Amino acid sequence: MNVTVRVKPGSRKGPLIEQELTPDGEILTVFVQQRAVDGQANSAVVELLAKHFNVPRSRIEIVRGHSSRLKMVRVDR
């Protein structure tokens, strides 16, 4: 399953996931406290999505957007 994820690094709200329905499909907004330095925010996003989908971290892969706030993530169930 591919999921579009909008990341909000350095957020005081985090860790939190909000779902948003758009005409193009569903977008998950992920708020994480970690900054986008040395991949810390990406690691936090993977960990939070693994908890959200109740799968191991190894089943979550960032397919596109490693250095962007808008990412395409693959979740293998």
N, C-alpha and C positions, 0 to 999 in steps of 0.2 A: 504494500500500500504506500503510495506517495502522498506526502502532506506538505503543503506550503506553510512555512513558519516565518513569522515576523519577530525578530529578536529585539528586545529592549535591554541592552546591557547597562550595568551600573544603576539599576532601578531600586528604589527603596521599597517598592511594592513586592518585590520578588522574595522567594521563588513562587511564581504564580503562572498559570496558563489560562488564557481566555479564548473562547471560541467565537468566531465571527463568520457569519454567512454572507457571501457576496454572490453576484450573478455568475462569477467564474468558478465558484465552489466554496469550500470551507478554508478559512485561514486561521491558524492558531497563533495568537500573540503570546510570546513567552517572555516573562519578566524575570531577569536574573540579576543578582547583586554583583556578580563578578564583572570586571571591566574587560573590554575587548583587547587584552594584551596577552601575547604569547598563547593564544588559543584557549584562555581560561573561560571566556564566555561560551565558546563552542562546547567545551567539556561540560559546563554546567547545563547547557541546553540538552545535550545528549542524556545526561543523568536524569534531568527532570522529565524528559519525554519517555524515558524508560519506565519511570515510576507511573506516569500518566497512563501509558498503554499496558502496564503490567508485564513487561518483557525485560530480558536481560539487556544490559548496555550494548552487548555485542550485536544485537538485532537492530540497532539504530545506526543509520549511516547518513551523513550529510553528503548528498549527491552533487548539489550545486549551491554556490554562494558562500564558500568558506570564509571570505573576507567581506561579506555583505550582510546587511541586517535582514534581507529577504532571502530565505534559504528554501531549497527543496530537500526534503528529508525522506528517506526510505525506511519504512518500519516493516520488518519481517516478523510475522506472527507465528 
